[in-house]
Amino acid sequence: MPHGPLRTGLVCFALAGGLLGGGPLGPGPGSARAESGLVIDRPAEIGVVPAATYDVGRHRVGRAHLVIEQLDDGRIRLLNESGFTGGARTVMSAVLEPVVGEQKLRPVRQESRSFDGSGQALGVLIIDHENGVASCYKPDGEKAGELELPEGDRVANVTLSLLFLPLVRREQEELSFQLFLCSGGSKLVDFVANLSPGSRNGKRPNAVEVRYGPDFGIASLVARNFIPKLSVWFDPAAPHQWVAHRVPLYGNGPEVFVVRDGVPTRWLGHE
């Protein structure tokens, strides 16, 4: 993520599910069931998505393990592991449930866990929409921070590749959401996403790029010069499958591209 507190947590990104543990999936005894305010598209594909991790110089540095599963209860589980072979890596997950009466999904739980270049665990981030709480944990399992999610939260740490599809289909020009961050204290930060100039004007015909960043209002134009580039690319043809994303691997870790096998990195542009 960006410099300082904003940077840690942008790694909690795109395709994943209940891989990480850290508490029960259902609401606790006596608690009222909460739910996310996000209603997002179902994935167009179920199964393994072959991909690889590249550094900012577009050199391949490791594999990426991306899996989309349909569970017996009808929920969808997304799993993602990416990083450097024998080095730094991040594991992300999300469980999504069907929205009654619609061909849509709603996030139930999102998690991420990162490891530095030596394999040292860096902590765990858990977003439990059913219990309405988001938590940060130290590597030893001690809780480092927690906050109550607002009613109808729009926290989308691990679901951006599905959340952004209305932008790719030109159904919306801008999309607002939140990310839960742990660095500098647990917090929710408002984010905004829109198509890149090259995708809006058709100069990038091979992949549609959605860019996103913290929503600082008018100051966002200046802030973009001080934070990493955050992008997700999609196939321009329906059903607009995920092609790639660019994000810091973790906190103050290296920025990487995670790219679907068979997609030339030149399609992602150099802006």
C-alpha positions as CSV (number, residue, x, y, z in Angstrom):
1,M,0.0,0.0,0.0
2,P,1.0,3.6,0.1
3,H,3.6,5.3,2.3
4,G,2.9,5.2,6.1
5,P,-0.4,3.9,7.4
6,L,-2.1,3.8,4.1
7,R,0.4,1.4,2.6
8,T,-0.2,-1.7,4.8
9,G,-3.4,-3.4,3.7
10,L,-3.6,-2.6,0.1
11,V,-2.1,-6.0,-0.4
12,C,-5.5,-7.5,0.7
13,F,-6.7,-7.5,-2.8
14,A,-8.4,-9.7,-5.3
15,L,-9.2,-13.4,-5.5
16,A,-9.5,-15.5,-2.3
17,G,-11.5,-17.5,0.6
18,G,-11.5,-19.1,4.1
19,L,-7.9,-20.4,3.9
20,L,-6.5,-18.5,6.8
21,G,-8.4,-19.4,9.9
22,G,-8.6,-17.0,12.8
23,G,-12.1,-17.6,14.3
24,P,-15.5,-19.0,13.4
25,L,-17.2,-18.0,10.2
26,G,-20.7,-17.6,11.7
27,P,-22.0,-15.0,14.2
28,G,-21.1,-15.5,17.8
29,P,-23.6,-16.6,20.4
30,G,-26.3,-14.1,21.0
31,S,-25.0,-11.7,18.3
32,A,-27.2,-10.2,15.6
33,R,-26.2,-11.1,12.1
34,A,-24.7,-8.2,10.2
35,E,-24.0,-8.1,6.5
36,S,-21.8,-6.2,4.0
37,G,-23.4,-3.5,1.9
38,L,-21.5,-4.7,-1.2
39,V,-23.4,-6.6,-3.8
40,I,-21.0,-7.8,-6.5
41,D,-20.9,-10.0,-9.6
42,R,-20.5,-13.8,-9.5
43,P,-17.2,-14.9,-11.0
44,A,-17.4,-16.0,-14.6
45,E,-15.2,-19.0,-14.0
46,I,-14.8,-21.7,-11.3
47,G,-11.5,-23.5,-10.9
48,V,-7.8,-22.7,-11.0
49,V,-6.6,-19.5,-12.8
50,P,-3.0,-20.0,-13.8
51,A,-0.9,-16.9,-13.1
52,A,2.6,-15.6,-12.2
53,T,4.2,-12.9,-10.1
54,Y,6.4,-10.2,-11.7
55,D,8.5,-7.4,-10.3
56,V,8.0,-3.8,-11.4
57,G,10.7,-4.4,-14.1
58,R,8.3,-7.0,-15.6
59,H,10.6,-9.9,-14.6
60,R,9.0,-13.1,-13.5
61,V,9.8,-13.8,-9.9
62,G,7.4,-16.5,-8.8
63,R,4.1,-18.4,-9.4
64,A,0.7,-17.2,-8.3
65,H,-1.9,-19.7,-7.0
66,L,-5.4,-18.4,-7.8
67,V,-8.5,-20.7,-7.1
68,I,-12.2,-20.0,-7.3
69,E,-14.4,-22.7,-5.7
70,Q,-18.1,-23.2,-5.2
71,L,-18.8,-24.7,-1.8
72,D,-21.5,-27.3,-1.0
73,D,-23.7,-24.6,0.7
74,G,-23.7,-22.5,-2.4
75,R,-21.1,-20.0,-1.2
76,I,-18.1,-19.0,-3.3
77,R,-14.6,-19.2,-1.9
78,L,-11.7,-17.3,-3.5
79,L,-8.1,-18.2,-2.7
80,N,-4.9,-16.3,-3.8
81,E,-1.3,-16.8,-3.0
82,S,1.4,-14.8,-4.9
83,G,5.0,-13.7,-4.3
84,F,8.6,-14.4,-4.9
85,T,9.8,-18.0,-5.2
86,G,11.5,-18.8,-1.9
87,G,10.9,-15.3,-0.6
88,A,8.2,-12.8,0.3
89,R,4.6,-13.8,-0.3
90,T,1.0,-13.0,0.5
91,V,-2.0,-15.3,1.0
92,M,-5.5,-13.8,0.7
93,S,-9.0,-15.3,1.0
94,A,-12.7,-14.4,0.9
95,V,-16.0,-16.2,1.3
96,L,-19.0,-14.8,-0.5
97,E,-22.6,-15.8,-0.2
98,P,-25.4,-15.6,-2.8
99,V,-27.8,-12.6,-2.5
100,V,-31.4,-14.0,-2.3
101,G,-33.3,-13.3,-5.5
102,E,-30.3,-12.1,-7.5
103,Q,-27.3,-13.5,-9.4
104,K,-25.0,-11.6,-7.2
105,L,-22.8,-12.2,-4.2
106,R,-22.1,-10.5,-0.8
107,P,-18.8,-10.9,1.1
108,V,-19.0,-12.8,4.4
109,R,-15.4,-12.9,5.4
110,Q,-12.1,-11.6,4.1
111,E,-8.6,-12.4,5.3
112,S,-4.9,-11.8,4.4
113,R,-1.6,-13.1,5.7
114,S,1.8,-11.9,4.6
115,F,5.4,-13.2,5.0
116,D,8.6,-11.2,4.4
117,G,11.6,-12.3,2.3
118,S,12.9,-14.5,5.1
119,G,9.6,-16.3,5.6
120,Q,8.8,-14.4,8.8
121,A,5.1,-14.0,9.3
122,L,3.9,-10.3,9.4
123,G,0.5,-10.8,10.9
124,V,-3.1,-11.5,9.9
125,L,-6.0,-9.2,8.9
126,I,-9.5,-10.5,9.2
127,I,-12.8,-8.8,8.1
128,D,-15.8,-10.7,9.6
129,H,-18.9,-9.1,8.0
130,E,-21.3,-11.5,9.8
131,N,-20.2,-10.3,13.2
132,G,-19.6,-6.8,12.0
133,V,-16.0,-6.6,13.1
134,A,-12.5,-6.2,11.5
135,S,-9.4,-7.3,13.4
136,C,-5.6,-7.1,13.1
137,Y,-3.4,-9.9,14.7
138,K,0.3,-10.0,15.4
139,P,2.3,-12.9,14.1
140,D,2.0,-14.6,17.5
141,G,-1.8,-14.5,17.3
142,E,-2.2,-11.6,19.8
143,K,-4.9,-9.2,18.7
144,A,-3.3,-5.8,17.7
145,G,-6.4,-3.9,16.9
146,E,-10.1,-4.1,16.2
147,L,-13.0,-1.9,15.1
148,E,-16.7,-2.3,14.6
149,L,-17.8,-2.2,10.9
150,P,-20.5,0.3,10.1
151,E,-23.9,-1.0,9.1
152,G,-23.9,-1.9,5.4
153,D,-20.1,-1.6,5.2
154,R,-18.4,-1.4,1.8
155,V,-15.1,-3.0,2.8
156,A,-13.7,-4.7,-0.2
157,N,-10.1,-5.7,0.6
158,V,-10.1,-9.0,-1.2
159,T,-13.0,-8.6,-3.7
160,L,-11.9,-5.8,-6.0
161,S,-11.7,-7.9,-9.2
162,L,-15.4,-8.6,-8.9
163,L,-16.4,-5.2,-7.5
164,F,-14.9,-3.3,-10.4
165,L,-16.8,-5.0,-13.2
166,P,-19.5,-2.3,-13.5
167,L,-16.7,0.1,-14.4
168,V,-15.3,-2.2,-17.0
169,R,-18.8,-2.6,-18.5
170,R,-19.1,1.3,-18.6
171,E,-22.2,1.1,-16.3
172,Q,-20.5,3.5,-13.8
173,E,-17.9,6.1,-14.2
174,E,-16.7,6.0,-10.6
175,L,-17.0,3.5,-7.7
176,S,-16.5,4.2,-4.0
177,F,-15.5,1.6,-1.4
178,Q,-13.5,1.1,1.7
179,L,-10.3,-0.8,2.7
180,F,-9.6,-2.0,6.3
181,L,-5.9,-1.2,7.2
182,C,-3.9,-2.2,10.2
183,S,-0.7,-0.1,10.0
184,G,-0.7,2.8,12.5
185,G,-3.8,1.4,14.2
186,S,-6.9,-0.3,12.8
187,K,-8.9,2.0,10.5
188,L,-11.2,2.2,7.5
189,V,-10.1,4.3,4.6
190,D,-12.3,5.5,1.8
191,F,-11.1,4.6,-1.7
192,V,-12.3,5.5,-5.2
193,A,-11.8,3.7,-8.5
194,N,-12.3,4.6,-12.2
195,L,-11.0,3.6,-15.6
196,S,-7.5,4.8,-16.6
197,P,-7.3,7.5,-19.3
198,G,-5.9,4.9,-21.8
199,S,-8.9,2.6,-21.2
200,R,-11.4,5.5,-21.5
201,N,-10.1,6.7,-24.8
202,G,-9.5,3.2,-26.3
203,K,-5.7,3.5,-26.6
204,R,-5.3,0.3,-24.6
205,P,-7.3,-2.2,-26.7
206,N,-5.9,-5.5,-25.2
207,A,-6.8,-4.9,-21.5
208,V,-9.1,-2.6,-19.6
209,E,-7.4,-0.9,-16.6
210,V,-9.2,0.2,-13.5
211,R,-7.1,2.4,-11.2
212,Y,-7.9,3.0,-7.6
213,G,-6.6,5.0,-4.6
214,P,-7.5,6.7,-1.3
215,D,-10.3,9.2,-1.6
216,F,-8.9,12.5,-0.2
217,G,-11.4,14.6,-2.2
218,I,-9.7,17.3,-4.2
219,A,-6.4,16.4,-2.6
220,S,-6.5,13.0,-4.3
221,L,-4.9,14.5,-7.4
222,V,-1.8,15.5,-5.4
223,A,-1.8,12.3,-3.2
224,R,-1.4,10.1,-6.3
225,N,2.2,11.3,-6.7
226,F,3.1,9.8,-3.3
227,I,1.4,6.4,-3.2
228,P,2.1,3.2,-5.3
229,K,0.2,2.7,-8.5
230,L,-2.8,0.5,-7.8
231,S,-4.5,-1.1,-10.8
232,V,-6.6,-4.1,-11.9
233,W,-6.8,-5.2,-15.6
234,F,-9.6,-7.0,-17.3
235,D,-10.3,-8.7,-20.6
236,P,-12.1,-6.1,-22.8
237,A,-14.5,-8.8,-24.1
238,A,-17.4,-10.1,-22.0
239,P,-17.5,-11.6,-19.4
240,H,-14.4,-9.3,-18.7
241,Q,-12.3,-11.9,-16.8
242,W,-9.5,-10.7,-14.5
243,V,-6.2,-10.3,-16.4
244,A,-3.7,-8.8,-13.9
245,H,-3.3,-6.5,-10.9
246,R,-0.5,-4.3,-9.5
247,V,-0.2,-3.8,-5.8
248,P,2.5,-3.8,-3.0
249,L,3.0,-7.4,-2.0
250,Y,2.6,-6.4,1.7
251,G,2.9,-3.3,3.9
252,N,6.3,-1.8,2.9
253,G,7.1,-4.7,0.7
254,P,7.9,-4.7,-3.0
255,E,5.3,-3.7,-5.6
256,V,4.4,-6.6,-7.9
257,F,2.3,-7.5,-10.9
258,V,0.2,-10.7,-10.7
259,V,-0.6,-11.7,-14.3
260,R,-2.8,-14.4,-15.8
261,D,-0.7,-16.9,-17.8
262,G,-0.7,-16.2,-21.5
263,V,-1.1,-12.4,-21.1
264,P,1.9,-10.4,-22.3
265,T,3.0,-7.8,-19.7
266,R,3.2,-5.2,-22.5
267,W,-0.6,-5.2,-22.6
268,L,-0.5,-3.6,-19.2
269,G,1.1,-0.4,-20.5
270,H,3.8,1.6,-18.9
271,E,2.0,4.7,-17.4
